[in-house]
């Protein structure tokens, strides 16, 4: 019997969720240097994030905690209930252990502080994708 290997065609689809348009724009620009990642949507509140995820089917959601209408924790919890849930990377100004624990409980796959810089975020995403493909 032949084993069939499934390889990914095309870049991973990324949804950016942050209430600050300047952050979304800067992040989209930074991700242009990562050819394996493609920004497919940008939204600024929690309810819009759920709607965009349902429509766009992202592989990765980069998610702020502080959002209008539904916070990032609530968004992550709802997204992780889906059958083929995306990777959730919290990107936030919060640096405390309580926020980190809440992110994990909500279903976050990674937690990156905004002050660490875009290269750290991109590296974290690559590590997540690598560990997911090795499962």
N, C-alpha and C positions, 0 to 999 in steps of 0.2 A: 504494500500500500504506500502510495506517495504522500508525503506530508506537504501541505500547501502553506506557504508562508504569505501572510498578508502584509504588504508594505503600504505605508501611508503615502498617498498621492496629494501633493500640494501642502501648503503651510497650515499650521494650526490656527484655528479661528479664535480671535481674541475680542472680548467685549470689555470696554473700559467703563467703569462706573465711579464717578466722582462728582460732587456737587460744584466743583470749581472748574469752569471751562478751560482756564489756563493750564491747569494740571492735566486735564484730558488731552489737550493739544500738545503739550510738551511730551507727555508719555507716548502719544501716537507717533510723534517725530522720533523719539528715542527708539521705538520698536522697529522703525524702518531699517535700522542697522542689523536687525535679527531676521534674516531671510526665511527662517522656519516659522515665523510668526506673522500673522496678518490681522490687522485691526478691521473688524467687520461692523463695529458699532460703538457709539459713545452715547451715554446717557447721564443725567445728573440727579436722578432720585431713585429711591428703592422700588416703587411701583413700576416706573418706566424700565428699570433693570429686569424685572420679571417678565414684562411684556416683550422686551427686546430679546431676552434669552429664549423665550418660547418661539419667537419668529426666526431668529438667526442661528440657533443651535450652536453656540460657541463651544469650543473645546476648553477654553480658559476664560474665567471672569476675573479681572483685576478690580478689586472692590474696596472702596473706602468704608469706614465704619459710620462716620457722621453723614447721614443722608436725610433729605426731607422725605416725608410720607412713610417710609419704612427704613429702619437703619440697616447697615450692612449685615449685622448678625441675623436679622429676620430674613433678608434676601438670601443669605447663604443657606439657612435652614430650609427655606422653600425650594431652592435650586437643588439641594442635595436629596430631596424627596423624589426627584425624577429618576426614571430608569437609567438613562445614560447621562448622569449628571456631569457637569463640567468640573474641571479643577478650579478651586477657589483660592485666589491669592489675595489676602488682605494687604492693602497698601494704605498706611495710615500715619498720622502724626502721633498717635498714642504709643507710648513706650513702656507702659506699666505692665506688670505681670497679670493683673486682673483682665485687661483687654486681650492679652495673648490667650489666657485660659478661655475667655468667652468666645474668641475666634475659633479655637479648637472645638469647643462644645458645639458651636454653630455649624461645624463641618468644614472649616477652613483647612486647606492643604498646606498653606504657607502663610507667614506673617512677616512683612517687610516694612520697616519704618521709612517714611518718605525722606527723612534726612540722610539715609544711607546712600542715596543716589541710584540712578537708573541702571548702571552696570550690575549692582548687587541684585536688583529686582530681576533683570534678565538672566543672570546666572542662577538665581533661585528657580525661575521658571524652567530653565534648561535641566536643572537637577530633577525637578518634579517629573518632567517629560521622560527623562532617561529612566528614572525609577519605575514609572508607569509602564514603559515599554519592556522592561526587564521582568515584569510580573508574569 
